[in-house]
Each structure stands twice: as C-alpha cells, then as structure tokens.
Amino acid sequence: MDQESEILDLTGLKCPLPALYARRWLERAAPGQRVVVLTDDPMAAIDVPHMCHQEGFCVEAVSRNGVHARMVLLRPELTPPASA
C-alpha cells in the first residue's frame, strides 16, 4: 500500500545541505514512503538525485521551474546497505 507523500521544503538551503537533509529523511522513512523535496539551489537538482543513486533510494521525478526544483523521492521496500 502506498503511503502518502510528505513535503520537505529545503528552499533557502545551499548544497550540500539539501542532499544531506533528504538522505536523513529517507533513512528514517518507512519502506515504500515517498517525499517531495522542494529546493531553490540550482545544484540540488543534480546533487540530490546523485545521492539517491549512491545510497539506493529511488528518484521518481525531477522537475525544474527556473531555479526551483521539485523532486519526488522514494525509500524502496528494501534499501541495500550503503557502500563505505
């Protein structure tokens, strides 16, 4: 069963903070839970998906409107252990 998405508004934060906060949220989330991440740092739309791929989280969507980005992230049912 899909859980409702939560919104993590990280506007005003500069990298690497959006990726760090998104990772912390996903690590604490229940398996299968989604989060919508909102940012206004142009690098966050690159750094957050990169972090997700490294940590085993899913990026379902990334959209941009000027400097603002909206990313839909998912903690999969089974998250592989992070590499050292």
N, C-alpha and C positions, 0 to 999 in steps of 0.2 A: 504494500500500500504506500503510495506517495505521501510524503509529509509536505506540509505547506512550506513554501519558500519564505525565508526571512530576509530582511534588507539590512545590509551592512553598509552604512553611509560613511565612506572614508574620504569625502571631499575635504580639501584643505591640507591633506597629508601628502608629504613628498616621499618618493621612494628612498629607501626600501620599506617604509612603514606599511603601505597598503598590502604588499605581499606578505609581510610578517603577521599583520592582523588577520588577513584572510586565512593563512596557514593555521594560526592559532584557533580560529573559529572552526575550520574544517576538522582539525584534530579532535576537538571537543564535541563535534556534532555526532548525532546518531547515524549509523549506516543508512544510506538512502536519502539523507536530508540535503536539501538544496539551500543555497544562499545567493541572493542578488547583491553584487558588490558594485557600489557607485563610487567613482573616483573622478578627479579633475587633474591629476598629474599625467601628462602625456606618456610617460614611461610605464605607468602602472598597467596599461593595456598590453604591454609586452611582458613586464616582469611577473605579473600575477599568473597568466597562463603558463609561463615558463616554470614557475614554482610548482604549479599544479602537476605538470608533466613529470617533474623531478620527484615529487612526493607521492604520486599515484592517485591524485584526485582528478576528477573529470571536469572539463570545460565544455559546457553545453552551448554557450553562445557568448559572443563578444560583439557589442555594437558601440559605435562612436558617434558623437554629435559635437563637432568642434573639439574642444579639449576634454569634454565629459565622456566618460566611458561607462558602460553598463555590462557587467559580466555575470553570467549565470554559472555557478559552480556547484558541483555535486560531490559529496563524500560517497564513494561506491559502497556497495554491500560489504565487500572485502577489500580493505586497503592493504596493499603489500607493505612490508616494513621499509622504512626509509633507508636509503643507502648511506653508509658512513662517509 
